[in-house]
Amino acid sequence: MNQGTNATIICGDNQGAIALSSNPQFHSRTKHMEIQRKWQGEVQDNGTVKLKYIPTTEQIADGFTKPLARERFGWFRKGLGIE
């Protein structure tokens, strides 16, 4: 279908979660997440969403959820385009 040309990219720093959502072999171990996994699998399979690993040190979103030291806060502002 869409083949990911305009896919929404979701960046995460949890390699286990990315592997879990991308690999159907884990299905039997995650029955409690069946509905969410089914939808998430569909949007990944049709190319609407792509998951991408980003190391914790490069997560700009952490600035919204964690207290940051001055140097890290400067990096966060620069990443958002705020100088």
mmCIF file of the N, C-alpha and C atoms, coordinates in Angstrom:
data_MODEL
# 
_entry.id   MODEL 
# 
loop_
_atom_site.group_PDB 
_atom_site.id 
_atom_site.type_symbol 
_atom_site.label_atom_id 
_atom_site.label_alt_id 
_atom_site.label_comp_id 
_atom_site.label_asym_id 
_atom_site.label_entity_id 
_atom_site.label_seq_id 
_atom_site.pdbx_PDB_ins_code 
_atom_site.Cartn_x 
_atom_site.Cartn_y 
_atom_site.Cartn_z 
_atom_site.occupancy 
_atom_site.B_iso_or_equiv 
_atom_site.pdbx_formal_charge 
_atom_site.auth_seq_id 
_atom_site.auth_comp_id 
_atom_site.auth_asym_id 
_atom_site.auth_atom_id 
_atom_site.pdbx_PDB_model_num 
ATOM 1   N N  . MET A 1 1  ? 0.826  -1.198  0.000  1.00 0.00 ? 1  MET A N  1 
ATOM 2   C CA . MET A 1 1  ? 0.000  0.000   0.000  1.00 0.00 ? 1  MET A CA 1 
ATOM 3   C C  . MET A 1 1  ? 0.865  1.255   0.000  1.00 0.00 ? 1  MET A C  1 
ATOM 4   N N  . ASN A 1 2  ? 0.979  1.884   1.146  1.00 0.00 ? 2  ASN A N  1 
ATOM 5   C CA . ASN A 1 2  ? 1.704  3.142   1.289  1.00 0.00 ? 2  ASN A CA 1 
ATOM 6   C C  . ASN A 1 2  ? 3.214  2.947   1.149  1.00 0.00 ? 2  ASN A C  1 
ATOM 7   N N  . GLN A 1 3  ? 3.725  1.776   1.490  1.00 0.00 ? 3  GLN A N  1 
ATOM 8   C CA . GLN A 1 3  ? 5.139  1.425   1.396  1.00 0.00 ? 3  GLN A CA 1 
ATOM 9   C C  . GLN A 1 3  ? 6.062  2.377   2.141  1.00 0.00 ? 3  GLN A C  1 
ATOM 10  N N  . GLY A 1 4  ? 5.553  3.144   3.087  1.00 0.00 ? 4  GLY A N  1 
ATOM 11  C CA . GLY A 1 4  ? 6.393  3.945   3.957  1.00 0.00 ? 4  GLY A CA 1 
ATOM 12  C C  . GLY A 1 4  ? 6.918  5.241   3.383  1.00 0.00 ? 4  GLY A C  1 
ATOM 13  N N  . THR A 1 5  ? 6.467  5.664   2.217  1.00 0.00 ? 5  THR A N  1 
ATOM 14  C CA . THR A 1 5  ? 6.994  6.895   1.646  1.00 0.00 ? 5  THR A CA 1 
ATOM 15  C C  . THR A 1 5  ? 6.649  8.104   2.494  1.00 0.00 ? 5  THR A C  1 
ATOM 16  N N  . ASN A 1 6  ? 5.494  8.109   3.095  1.00 0.00 ? 6  ASN A N  1 
ATOM 17  C CA . ASN A 1 6  ? 5.084  9.197   3.980  1.00 0.00 ? 6  ASN A CA 1 
ATOM 18  C C  . ASN A 1 6  ? 4.808  8.662   5.380  1.00 0.00 ? 6  ASN A C  1 
ATOM 19  N N  . ALA A 1 7  ? 5.541  7.652   5.770  1.00 0.00 ? 7  ALA A N  1 
ATOM 20  C CA . ALA A 1 7  ? 5.303  7.006   7.057  1.00 0.00 ? 7  ALA A CA 1 
ATOM 21  C C  . ALA A 1 7  ? 5.638  7.942   8.209  1.00 0.00 ? 7  ALA A C  1 
ATOM 22  N N  . THR A 1 8  ? 4.865  7.827   9.277  1.00 0.00 ? 8  THR A N  1 
ATOM 23  C CA . THR A 1 8  ? 5.177  8.507   10.523 1.00 0.00 ? 8  THR A CA 1 
ATOM 24  C C  . THR A 1 8  ? 6.256  7.692   11.210 1.00 0.00 ? 8  THR A C  1 
ATOM 25  N N  . ILE A 1 9  ? 7.347  8.332   11.581 1.00 0.00 ? 9  ILE A N  1 
ATOM 26  C CA . ILE A 1 9  ? 8.449  7.629   12.232 1.00 0.00 ? 9  ILE A CA 1 
ATOM 27  C C  . ILE A 1 9  ? 8.334  7.835   13.734 1.00 0.00 ? 9  ILE A C  1 
ATOM 28  N N  . ILE A 1 10 ? 8.279  6.732   14.461 1.00 0.00 ? 10 ILE A N  1 
ATOM 29  C CA . ILE A 1 10 ? 8.232  6.770   15.915 1.00 0.00 ? 10 ILE A CA 1 
ATOM 30  C C  . ILE A 1 10 ? 9.599  6.339   16.416 1.00 0.00 ? 10 ILE A C  1 
ATOM 31  N N  . CYS A 1 11 ? 10.275 7.239   17.115 1.00 0.00 ? 11 CYS A N  1 
ATOM 32  C CA . CYS A 1 11 ? 11.612 6.958   17.622 1.00 0.00 ? 11 CYS A CA 1 
ATOM 33  C C  . CYS A 1 11 ? 11.519 6.486   19.064 1.00 0.00 ? 11 CYS A C  1 
ATOM 34  N N  . GLY A 1 12 ? 12.277 5.457   19.380 1.00 0.00 ? 12 GLY A N  1 
ATOM 35  C CA . GLY A 1 12 ? 12.284 4.937   20.735 1.00 0.00 ? 12 GLY A CA 1 
ATOM 36  C C  . GLY A 1 12 ? 13.659 4.445   21.120 1.00 0.00 ? 12 GLY A C  1 
ATOM 37  N N  . ASP A 1 13 ? 13.922 4.414   22.435 1.00 0.00 ? 13 ASP A N  1 
ATOM 38  C CA . ASP A 1 13 ? 15.222 3.951   22.905 1.00 0.00 ? 13 ASP A CA 1 
ATOM 39  C C  . ASP A 1 13 ? 15.146 2.571   23.546 1.00 0.00 ? 13 ASP A C  1 
ATOM 40  N N  . ASN A 1 14 ? 14.028 1.886   23.393 1.00 0.00 ? 14 ASN A N  1 
ATOM 41  C CA . ASN A 1 14 ? 13.854 0.561   23.966 1.00 0.00 ? 14 ASN A CA 1 
ATOM 42  C C  . ASN A 1 14 ? 13.900 -0.473  22.851 1.00 0.00 ? 14 ASN A C  1 
ATOM 43  N N  . GLN A 1 15 ? 15.064 -1.088  22.673 1.00 0.00 ? 15 GLN A N  1 
ATOM 44  C CA . GLN A 1 15 ? 15.224 -2.059  21.592 1.00 0.00 ? 15 GLN A CA 1 
ATOM 45  C C  . GLN A 1 15 ? 14.301 -3.257  21.772 1.00 0.00 ? 15 GLN A C  1 
ATOM 46  N N  . GLY A 1 16 ? 14.051 -3.651  23.010 1.00 0.00 ? 16 GLY A N  1 
ATOM 47  C CA . GLY A 1 16 ? 13.153 -4.767  23.273 1.00 0.00 ? 16 GLY A CA 1 
ATOM 48  C C  . GLY A 1 16 ? 11.741 -4.475  22.804 1.00 0.00 ? 16 GLY A C  1 
ATOM 49  N N  . ALA A 1 17 ? 11.258 -3.278  23.070 1.00 0.00 ? 17 ALA A N  1 
ATOM 50  C CA . ALA A 1 17 ? 9.907  -2.906  22.642 1.00 0.00 ? 17 ALA A CA 1 
ATOM 51  C C  . ALA A 1 17 ? 9.807  -2.846  21.124 1.00 0.00 ? 17 ALA A C  1 
ATOM 52  N N  . ILE A 1 18 ? 10.847 -2.353  20.472 1.00 0.00 ? 18 ILE A N  1 
ATOM 53  C CA . ILE A 1 18 ? 10.844 -2.295  19.008 1.00 0.00 ? 18 ILE A CA 1 
ATOM 54  C C  . ILE A 1 18 ? 10.845 -3.708  18.435 1.00 0.00 ? 18 ILE A C  1 
ATOM 55  N N  . ALA A 1 19 ? 11.672 -4.590  18.994 1.00 0.00 ? 19 ALA A N  1 
ATOM 56  C CA . ALA A 1 19 ? 11.712 -5.979  18.525 1.00 0.00 ? 19 ALA A CA 1 
ATOM 57  C C  . ALA A 1 19 ? 10.372 -6.660  18.756 1.00 0.00 ? 19 ALA A C  1 
ATOM 58  N N  . LEU A 1 20 ? 9.780  -6.427  19.908 1.00 0.00 ? 20 LEU A N  1 
ATOM 59  C CA . LEU A 1 20 ? 8.490  -7.029  20.241 1.00 0.00 ? 20 LEU A CA 1 
ATOM 60  C C  . LEU A 1 20 ? 7.412  -6.606  19.261 1.00 0.00 ? 20 LEU A C  1 
ATOM 61  N N  . SER A 1 21 ? 7.400  -5.335  18.908 1.00 0.00 ? 21 SER A N  1 
ATOM 62  C CA . SER A 1 21 ? 6.357  -4.844  18.016 1.00 0.00 ? 21 SER A CA 1 
ATOM 63  C C  . SER A 1 21 ? 6.615  -5.195  16.559 1.00 0.00 ? 21 SER A C  1 
ATOM 64  N N  . SER A 1 22 ? 7.858  -5.488  16.217 1.00 0.00 ? 22 SER A N  1 
ATOM 65  C CA . SER A 1 22 ? 8.198  -5.762  14.825 1.00 0.00 ? 22 SER A CA 1 
ATOM 66  C C  . SER A 1 22 ? 8.247  -7.247  14.484 1.00 0.00 ? 22 SER A C  1 
ATOM 67  N N  . ASN A 1 23 ? 8.255  -8.111  15.488 1.00 0.00 ? 23 ASN A N  1 
ATOM 68  C CA . ASN A 1 23 ? 8.440  -9.533  15.240 1.00 0.00 ? 23 ASN A CA 1 
ATOM 69  C C  . ASN A 1 23 ? 7.246  -10.342 15.733 1.00 0.00 ? 23 ASN A C  1 
ATOM 70  N N  . PRO A 1 24 ? 6.486  -10.946 14.836 1.00 0.00 ? 24 PRO A N  1 
ATOM 71  C CA . PRO A 1 24 ? 5.297  -11.700 15.242 1.00 0.00 ? 24 PRO A CA 1 
ATOM 72  C C  . PRO A 1 24 ? 5.603  -12.948 16.062 1.00 0.00 ? 24 PRO A C  1 
ATOM 73  N N  . GLN A 1 25 ? 6.852  -13.388 16.159 1.00 0.00 ? 25 GLN A N  1 
ATOM 74  C CA . GLN A 1 25 ? 7.166  -14.583 16.940 1.00 0.00 ? 25 GLN A CA 1 
ATOM 75  C C  . GLN A 1 25 ? 6.870  -14.382 18.423 1.00 0.00 ? 25 GLN A C  1 
ATOM 76  N N  . PHE A 1 26 ? 6.802  -13.141 18.872 1.00 0.00 ? 26 PHE A N  1 
ATOM 77  C CA . PHE A 1 26 ? 6.524  -12.857 20.275 1.00 0.00 ? 26 PHE A CA 1 
ATOM 78  C C  . PHE A 1 26 ? 5.029  -12.866 20.586 1.00 0.00 ? 26 PHE A C  1 
ATOM 79  N N  . HIS A 1 27 ? 4.199  -13.101 19.602 1.00 0.00 ? 27 HIS A N  1 
ATOM 80  C CA . HIS A 1 27 ? 2.745  -13.021 19.750 1.00 0.00 ? 27 HIS A CA 1 
ATOM 81  C C  . HIS A 1 27 ? 2.227  -13.844 20.930 1.00 0.00 ? 27 HIS A C  1 
ATOM 82  N N  . SER A 1 28 ? 2.665  -15.085 21.054 1.00 0.00 ? 28 SER A N  1 
ATOM 83  C CA . SER A 1 28 ? 2.126  -15.958 22.098 1.00 0.00 ? 28 SER A CA 1 
ATOM 84  C C  . SER A 1 28 ? 2.486  -15.479 23.499 1.00 0.00 ? 28 SER A C  1 
ATOM 85  N N  . ARG A 1 29 ? 3.524  -14.691 23.628 1.00 0.00 ? 29 ARG A N  1 
ATOM 86  C CA . ARG A 1 29 ? 3.945  -14.197 24.942 1.00 0.00 ? 29 ARG A CA 1 
ATOM 87  C C  . ARG A 1 29 ? 3.286  -12.873 25.312 1.00 0.00 ? 29 ARG A C  1 
ATOM 88  N N  . THR A 1 30 ? 2.538  -12.304 24.403 1.00 0.00 ? 30 THR A N  1 
ATOM 89  C CA . THR A 1 30 ? 1.984  -10.968 24.644 1.00 0.00 ? 30 THR A CA 1 
ATOM 90  C C  . THR A 1 30 ? 0.479  -10.917 24.413 1.00 0.00 ? 30 THR A C  1 
ATOM 91  N N  . LYS A 1 31 ? -0.219 -11.969 24.765 1.00 0.00 ? 31 LYS A N  1 
ATOM 92  C CA . LYS A 1 31 ? -1.669 -12.008 24.536 1.00 0.00 ? 31 LYS A CA 1 
ATOM 93  C C  . LYS A 1 31 ? -2.393 -10.881 25.271 1.00 0.00 ? 31 LYS A C  1 
ATOM 94  N N  . HIS A 1 32 ? -1.853 -10.427 26.400 1.00 0.00 ? 32 HIS A N  1 
ATOM 95  C CA . HIS A 1 32 ? -2.489 -9.349  27.156 1.00 0.00 ? 32 HIS A CA 1 
ATOM 96  C C  . HIS A 1 32 ? -2.451 -8.020  26.397 1.00 0.00 ? 32 HIS A C  1 
ATOM 97  N N  . MET A 1 33 ? -1.638 -7.934  25.363 1.00 0.00 ? 33 MET A N  1 
ATOM 98  C CA . MET A 1 33 ? -1.557 -6.714  24.560 1.00 0.00 ? 33 MET A CA 1 
ATOM 99  C C  . MET A 1 33 ? -2.143 -6.935  23.170 1.00 0.00 ? 33 MET A C  1 
ATOM 100 N N  . GLU A 1 34 ? -3.028 -7.878  23.025 1.00 0.00 ? 34 GLU A N  1 
ATOM 101 C CA . GLU A 1 34 ? -3.522 -8.320  21.723 1.00 0.00 ? 34 GLU A CA 1 
ATOM 102 C C  . GLU A 1 34 ? -4.108 -7.191  20.872 1.00 0.00 ? 34 GLU A C  1 
ATOM 103 N N  . ILE A 1 35 ? -5.001 -6.399  21.414 1.00 0.00 ? 35 ILE A N  1 
ATOM 104 C CA . ILE A 1 35 ? -5.678 -5.371  20.612 1.00 0.00 ? 35 ILE A CA 1 
ATOM 105 C C  . ILE A 1 35 ? -4.687 -4.305  20.144 1.00 0.00 ? 35 ILE A C  1 
ATOM 106 N N  . GLN A 1 36 ? -3.854 -3.811  21.065 1.00 0.00 ? 36 GLN A N  1 
ATOM 107 C CA . GLN A 1 36 ? -2.877 -2.794  20.689 1.00 0.00 ? 36 GLN A CA 1 
ATOM 108 C C  . GLN A 1 36 ? -1.893 -3.344  19.655 1.00 0.00 ? 36 GLN A C  1 
ATOM 109 N N  . ARG A 1 37 ? -1.450 -4.567  19.845 1.00 0.00 ? 37 ARG A N  1 
ATOM 110 C CA . ARG A 1 37 ? -0.484 -5.179  18.925 1.00 0.00 ? 37 ARG A CA 1 
ATOM 111 C C  . ARG A 1 37 ? -1.088 -5.371  17.546 1.00 0.00 ? 37 ARG A C  1 
ATOM 112 N N  . LYS A 1 38 ? -2.345 -5.751  17.492 1.00 0.00 ? 38 LYS A N  1 
ATOM 113 C CA . LYS A 1 38 ? -2.998 -5.966  16.203 1.00 0.00 ? 38 LYS A CA 1 
ATOM 114 C C  . LYS A 1 38 ? -3.034 -4.655  15.406 1.00 0.00 ? 38 LYS A C  1 
ATOM 115 N N  . TRP A 1 39 ? -3.463 -3.576  16.039 1.00 0.00 ? 39 TRP A N  1 
ATOM 116 C CA . TRP A 1 39 ? -3.512 -2.285  15.349 1.00 0.00 ? 39 TRP A CA 1 
ATOM 117 C C  . TRP A 1 39 ? -2.108 -1.833  14.967 1.00 0.00 ? 39 TRP A C  1 
ATOM 118 N N  . GLN A 1 40 ? -1.190 -1.931  15.917 1.00 0.00 ? 40 GLN A N  1 
ATOM 119 C CA . GLN A 1 40 ? 0.179  -1.486  15.668 1.00 0.00 ? 40 GLN A CA 1 
ATOM 120 C C  . GLN A 1 40 ? 0.802  -2.297  14.543 1.00 0.00 ? 40 GLN A C  1 
ATOM 121 N N  . GLY A 1 41 ? 0.560  -3.594  14.512 1.00 0.00 ? 41 GLY A N  1 
ATOM 122 C CA . GLY A 1 41 ? 1.086  -4.431  13.435 1.00 0.00 ? 41 GLY A CA 1 
ATOM 123 C C  . GLY A 1 41 ? 0.528  -4.039  12.082 1.00 0.00 ? 41 GLY A C  1 
ATOM 124 N N  . GLU A 1 42 ? -0.746 -3.702  12.050 1.00 0.00 ? 42 GLU A N  1 
ATOM 125 C CA . GLU A 1 42 ? -1.378 -3.295  10.790 1.00 0.00 ? 42 GLU A CA 1 
ATOM 126 C C  . GLU A 1 42 ? -0.762 -2.010  10.242 1.00 0.00 ? 42 GLU A C  1 
ATOM 127 N N  . VAL A 1 43 ? -0.574 -1.025  11.099 1.00 0.00 ? 43 VAL A N  1 
ATOM 128 C CA . VAL A 1 43 ? -0.029 0.247   10.609 1.00 0.00 ? 43 VAL A CA 1 
ATOM 129 C C  . VAL A 1 43 ? 1.442  0.123   10.233 1.00 0.00 ? 43 VAL A C  1 
ATOM 130 N N  . GLN A 1 44 ? 2.163  -0.799  10.883 1.00 0.00 ? 44 GLN A N  1 
ATOM 131 C CA . GLN A 1 44 ? 3.548  -1.046  10.474 1.00 0.00 ? 44 GLN A CA 1 
ATOM 132 C C  . GLN A 1 44 ? 3.580  -1.800  9.149  1.00 0.00 ? 44 GLN A C  1 
ATOM 133 N N  . ASP A 1 45 ? 2.741  -2.810  9.030  1.00 0.00 ? 45 ASP A N  1 
ATOM 134 C CA . ASP A 1 45 ? 2.729  -3.628  7.816  1.00 0.00 ? 45 ASP A CA 1 
ATOM 135 C C  . ASP A 1 45 ? 2.323  -2.833  6.582  1.00 0.00 ? 45 ASP A C  1 
ATOM 136 N N  . ASN A 1 46 ? 1.379  -1.895  6.743  1.00 0.00 ? 46 ASN A N  1 
ATOM 137 C CA . ASN A 1 46 ? 0.953  -1.137  5.562  1.00 0.00 ? 46 ASN A CA 1 
ATOM 138 C C  . ASN A 1 46 ? 1.813  0.108   5.320  1.00 0.00 ? 46 ASN A C  1 
ATOM 139 N N  . GLY A 1 47 ? 2.825  0.321   6.149  1.00 0.00 ? 47 GLY A N  1 
ATOM 140 C CA . GLY A 1 47 ? 3.771  1.408   5.911  1.00 0.00 ? 47 GLY A CA 1 
ATOM 141 C C  . GLY A 1 47 ? 3.343  2.760   6.438  1.00 0.00 ? 47 GLY A C  1 
ATOM 142 N N  . THR A 1 48 ? 2.275  2.827   7.219  1.00 0.00 ? 48 THR A N  1 
ATOM 143 C CA . THR A 1 48 ? 1.825  4.090   7.786  1.00 0.00 ? 48 THR A CA 1 
ATOM 144 C C  . THR A 1 48 ? 2.767  4.559   8.889  1.00 0.00 ? 48 THR A C  1 
ATOM 145 N N  . VAL A 1 49 ? 3.318  3.607   9.641  1.00 0.00 ? 49 VAL A N  1 
ATOM 146 C CA . VAL A 1 49 ? 4.195  3.905   10.770 1.00 0.00 ? 49 VAL A CA 1 
ATOM 147 C C  . VAL A 1 49 ? 5.467  3.074   10.645 1.00 0.00 ? 49 VAL A C  1 
ATOM 148 N N  . LYS A 1 50 ? 6.595  3.689   10.982 1.00 0.00 ? 50 LYS A N  1 
ATOM 149 C CA . LYS A 1 50 ? 7.870  2.976   11.060 1.00 0.00 ? 50 LYS A CA 1 
ATOM 150 C C  . LYS A 1 50 ? 8.464  3.231   12.437 1.00 0.00 ? 50 LYS A C  1 
ATOM 151 N N  . LEU A 1 51 ? 9.042  2.202   13.028 1.00 0.00 ? 51 LEU A N  1 
ATOM 152 C CA . LEU A 1 51 ? 9.720  2.343   14.305 1.00 0.00 ? 51 LEU A CA 1 
ATOM 153 C C  . LEU A 1 51 ? 11.213 2.474   14.049 1.00 0.00 ? 51 LEU A C  1 
ATOM 154 N N  . LYS A 1 52 ? 11.845 3.365   14.791 1.00 0.00 ? 52 LYS A N  1 
ATOM 155 C CA . LYS A 1 52 ? 13.272 3.610   14.602 1.00 0.00 ? 52 LYS A CA 1 
ATOM 156 C C  . LYS A 1 52 ? 13.944 3.685   15.964 1.00 0.00 ? 52 LYS A C  1 
ATOM 157 N N  . TYR A 1 53 ? 15.052 2.975   16.117 1.00 0.00 ? 53 TYR A N  1 
ATOM 158 C CA . TYR A 1 53 ? 15.807 3.019   17.365 1.00 0.00 ? 53 TYR A CA 1 
ATOM 159 C C  . TYR A 1 53 ? 16.653 4.289   17.415 1.00 0.00 ? 53 TYR A C  1 
ATOM 160 N N  . ILE A 1 54 ? 16.556 4.987   18.526 1.00 0.00 ? 54 ILE A N  1 
ATOM 161 C CA . ILE A 1 54 ? 17.374 6.168   18.800 1.00 0.00 ? 54 ILE A CA 1 
ATOM 162 C C  . ILE A 1 54 ? 17.967 5.964   20.196 1.00 0.00 ? 54 ILE A C  1 
ATOM 163 N N  . PRO A 1 55 ? 19.292 6.031   20.353 1.00 0.00 ? 55 PRO A N  1 
ATOM 164 C CA . PRO A 1 55 ? 19.879 5.866   21.689 1.00 0.00 ? 55 PRO A CA 1 
ATOM 165 C C  . PRO A 1 55 ? 19.342 6.920   22.664 1.00 0.00 ? 55 PRO A C  1 
ATOM 166 N N  . THR A 1 56 ? 19.305 6.561   23.923 1.00 0.00 ? 56 THR A N  1 
ATOM 167 C CA . THR A 1 56 ? 18.798 7.470   24.956 1.00 0.00 ? 56 THR A CA 1 
ATOM 168 C C  . THR A 1 56 ? 19.503 8.817   24.917 1.00 0.00 ? 56 THR A C  1 
ATOM 169 N N  . THR A 1 57 ? 20.786 8.812   24.628 1.00 0.00 ? 57 THR A N  1 
ATOM 170 C CA . THR A 1 57 ? 21.559 10.062  24.620 1.00 0.00 ? 57 THR A CA 1 
ATOM 171 C C  . THR A 1 57 ? 21.129 11.005  23.507 1.00 0.00 ? 57 THR A C  1 
ATOM 172 N N  . GLU A 1 58 ? 20.389 10.511  22.527 1.00 0.00 ? 58 GLU A N  1 
ATOM 173 C CA . GLU A 1 58 ? 19.946 11.342  21.408 1.00 0.00 ? 58 GLU A CA 1 
ATOM 174 C C  . GLU A 1 58 ? 18.445 11.630  21.440 1.00 0.00 ? 58 GLU A C  1 
ATOM 175 N N  . GLN A 1 59 ? 17.778 11.292  22.521 1.00 0.00 ? 59 GLN A N  1 
ATOM 176 C CA . GLN A 1 59 ? 16.337 11.483  22.621 1.00 0.00 ? 59 GLN A CA 1 
ATOM 177 C C  . GLN A 1 59 ? 16.013 12.928  22.993 1.00 0.00 ? 59 GLN A C  1 
ATOM 178 N N  . ILE A 1 60 ? 15.630 13.705  22.023 1.00 0.00 ? 60 ILE A N  1 
ATOM 179 C CA . ILE A 1 60 ? 15.279 15.106  22.286 1.00 0.00 ? 60 ILE A CA 1 
ATOM 180 C C  . ILE A 1 60 ? 14.043 15.189  23.176 1.00 0.00 ? 60 ILE A C  1 
ATOM 181 N N  . ALA A 1 61 ? 13.133 14.240  23.052 1.00 0.00 ? 61 ALA A N  1 
ATOM 182 C CA . ALA A 1 61 ? 11.901 14.258  23.843 1.00 0.00 ? 61 ALA A CA 1 
ATOM 183 C C  . ALA A 1 61 ? 12.169 14.159  25.342 1.00 0.00 ? 61 ALA A C  1 
ATOM 184 N N  . ASP A 1 62 ? 13.326 13.661  25.757 1.00 0.00 ? 62 ASP A N  1 
ATOM 185 C CA . ASP A 1 62 ? 13.637 13.572  27.179 1.00 0.00 ? 62 ASP A CA 1 
ATOM 186 C C  . ASP A 1 62 ? 13.597 14.940  27.855 1.00 0.00 ? 62 ASP A C  1 
ATOM 187 N N  . GLY A 1 63 ? 13.835 15.992  27.109 1.00 0.00 ? 63 GLY A N  1 
ATOM 188 C CA . GLY A 1 63 ? 13.778 17.333  27.676 1.00 0.00 ? 63 GLY A CA 1 
ATOM 189 C C  . GLY A 1 63 ? 12.395 17.709  28.170 1.00 0.00 ? 63 GLY A C  1 
ATOM 190 N N  . PHE A 1 64 ? 11.384 17.034  27.683 1.00 0.00 ? 64 PHE A N  1 
ATOM 191 C CA . PHE A 1 64 ? 10.016 17.296  28.131 1.00 0.00 ? 64 PHE A CA 1 
ATOM 192 C C  . PHE A 1 64 ? 9.643  16.460  29.352 1.00 0.00 ? 64 PHE A C  1 
ATOM 193 N N  . THR A 1 65 ? 10.424 15.416  29.638 1.00 0.00 ? 65 THR A N  1 
ATOM 194 C CA . THR A 1 65 ? 10.022 14.473  30.683 1.00 0.00 ? 65 THR A CA 1 
ATOM 195 C C  . THR A 1 65 ? 11.017 14.333  31.820 1.00 0.00 ? 65 THR A C  1 
ATOM 196 N N  . LYS A 1 66 ? 12.222 14.890  31.683 1.00 0.00 ? 66 LYS A N  1 
ATOM 197 C CA . LYS A 1 66 ? 13.257 14.698  32.698 1.00 0.00 ? 66 LYS A CA 1 
ATOM 198 C C  . LYS A 1 66 ? 13.951 16.012  33.011 1.00 0.00 ? 66 LYS A C  1 
ATOM 199 N N  . PRO A 1 67 ? 14.423 16.154  34.252 1.00 0.00 ? 67 PRO A N  1 
ATOM 200 C CA . PRO A 1 67 ? 15.242 17.331  34.550 1.00 0.00 ? 67 PRO A CA 1 
ATOM 201 C C  . PRO A 1 67 ? 16.588 17.188  33.846 1.00 0.00 ? 67 PRO A C  1 
ATOM 202 N N  . LEU A 1 68 ? 17.078 18.276  33.287 1.00 0.00 ? 68 LEU A N  1 
ATOM 203 C CA . LEU A 1 68 ? 18.325 18.233  32.528 1.00 0.00 ? 68 LEU A CA 1 
ATOM 204 C C  . LEU A 1 68 ? 19.362 19.179  33.116 1.00 0.00 ? 68 LEU A C  1 
ATOM 205 N N  . ALA A 1 69 ? 20.622 18.756  33.063 1.00 0.00 ? 69 ALA A N  1 
ATOM 206 C CA . ALA A 1 69 ? 21.729 19.634  33.452 1.00 0.00 ? 69 ALA A CA 1 
ATOM 207 C C  . ALA A 1 69 ? 21.845 20.745  32.412 1.00 0.00 ? 69 ALA A C  1 
ATOM 208 N N  . ARG A 1 70 ? 22.547 21.805  32.746 1.00 0.00 ? 70 ARG A N  1 
ATOM 209 C CA . ARG A 1 70 ? 22.654 22.975  31.874 1.00 0.00 ? 70 ARG A CA 1 
ATOM 210 C C  . ARG A 1 70 ? 23.142 22.603  30.470 1.00 0.00 ? 70 ARG A C  1 
ATOM 211 N N  . GLU A 1 71 ? 24.205 21.806  30.387 1.00 0.00 ? 71 GLU A N  1 
ATOM 212 C CA . GLU A 1 71 ? 24.754 21.431  29.082 1.00 0.00 ? 71 GLU A CA 1 
ATOM 213 C C  . GLU A 1 71 ? 23.733 20.625  28.272 1.00 0.00 ? 71 GLU A C  1 
ATOM 214 N N  . ARG A 1 72 ? 23.090 19.692  28.922 1.00 0.00 ? 72 ARG A N  1 
ATOM 215 C CA . ARG A 1 72 ? 22.096 18.855  28.242 1.00 0.00 ? 72 ARG A CA 1 
ATOM 216 C C  . ARG A 1 72 ? 20.878 19.693  27.831 1.00 0.00 ? 72 ARG A C  1 
ATOM 217 N N  . PHE A 1 73 ? 20.500 20.651  28.665 1.00 0.00 ? 73 PHE A N  1 
ATOM 218 C CA . PHE A 1 73 ? 19.385 21.529  28.338 1.00 0.00 ? 73 PHE A CA 1 
ATOM 219 C C  . PHE A 1 73 ? 19.703 22.361  27.096 1.00 0.00 ? 73 PHE A C  1 
ATOM 220 N N  . GLY A 1 74 ? 20.957 22.821  26.987 1.00 0.00 ? 74 GLY A N  1 
ATOM 221 C CA . GLY A 1 74 ? 21.377 23.560  25.792 1.00 0.00 ? 74 GLY A CA 1 
ATOM 222 C C  . GLY A 1 74 ? 21.276 22.693  24.543 1.00 0.00 ? 74 GLY A C  1 
ATOM 223 N N  . TRP A 1 75 ? 21.673 21.429  24.662 1.00 0.00 ? 75 TRP A N  1 
ATOM 224 C CA . TRP A 1 75 ? 21.564 20.486  23.540 1.00 0.00 ? 75 TRP A CA 1 
ATOM 225 C C  . TRP A 1 75 ? 20.095 20.282  23.165 1.00 0.00 ? 75 TRP A C  1 
ATOM 226 N N  . PHE A 1 76 ? 19.248 20.161  24.179 1.00 0.00 ? 76 PHE A N  1 
ATOM 227 C CA . PHE A 1 76 ? 17.810 19.986  23.967 1.00 0.00 ? 76 PHE A CA 1 
ATOM 228 C C  . PHE A 1 76 ? 17.229 21.188  23.221 1.00 0.00 ? 76 PHE A C  1 
ATOM 229 N N  . ARG A 1 77 ? 17.555 22.390  23.661 1.00 0.00 ? 77 ARG A N  1 
ATOM 230 C CA . ARG A 1 77 ? 17.057 23.601  22.994 1.00 0.00 ? 77 ARG A CA 1 
ATOM 231 C C  . ARG A 1 77 ? 17.522 23.665  21.550 1.00 0.00 ? 77 ARG A C  1 
ATOM 232 N N  . LYS A 1 78 ? 18.790 23.342  21.320 1.00 0.00 ? 78 LYS A N  1 
ATOM 233 C CA . LYS A 1 78 ? 19.328 23.360  19.963 1.00 0.00 ? 78 LYS A CA 1 
ATOM 234 C C  . LYS A 1 78 ? 18.601 22.336  19.087 1.00 0.00 ? 78 LYS A C  1 
ATOM 235 N N  . GLY A 1 79 ? 18.322 21.161  19.634 1.00 0.00 ? 79 GLY A N  1 
ATOM 236 C CA . GLY A 1 79 ? 17.605 20.123  18.895 1.00 0.00 ? 79 GLY A CA 1 
ATOM 237 C C  . GLY A 1 79 ? 16.201 20.545  18.504 1.00 0.00 ? 79 GLY A C  1 
ATOM 238 N N  . LEU A 1 80 ? 15.603 21.406  19.314 1.00 0.00 ? 80 LEU A N  1 
ATOM 239 C CA . LEU A 1 80 ? 14.264 21.915  19.010 1.00 0.00 ? 80 LEU A CA 1 
ATOM 240 C C  . LEU A 1 80 ? 14.308 23.138  18.103 1.00 0.00 ? 80 LEU A C  1 
ATOM 241 N N  . GLY A 1 81 ? 15.513 23.636  17.846 1.00 0.00 ? 81 GLY A N  1 
ATOM 242 C CA . GLY A 1 81 ? 15.645 24.823  17.001 1.00 0.00 ? 81 GLY A CA 1 
ATOM 243 C C  . GLY A 1 81 ? 15.460 26.116  17.763 1.00 0.00 ? 81 GLY A C  1 
ATOM 244 N N  . ILE A 1 82 ? 15.643 26.069  19.087 1.00 0.00 ? 82 ILE A N  1 
ATOM 245 C CA . ILE A 1 82 ? 15.514 27.258  19.934 1.00 0.00 ? 82 ILE A CA 1 
ATOM 246 C C  . ILE A 1 82 ? 16.909 27.648  20.394 1.00 0.00 ? 82 ILE A C  1 
ATOM 247 N N  . GLU A 1 83 ? 17.388 28.764  19.945 1.00 0.00 ? 83 GLU A N  1 
ATOM 248 C CA . GLU A 1 83 ? 18.742 29.206  20.312 1.00 0.00 ? 83 GLU A CA 1 
ATOM 249 C C  . GLU A 1 83 ? 18.688 30.333  21.304 1.00 0.00 ? 83 GLU A C  1 
# 
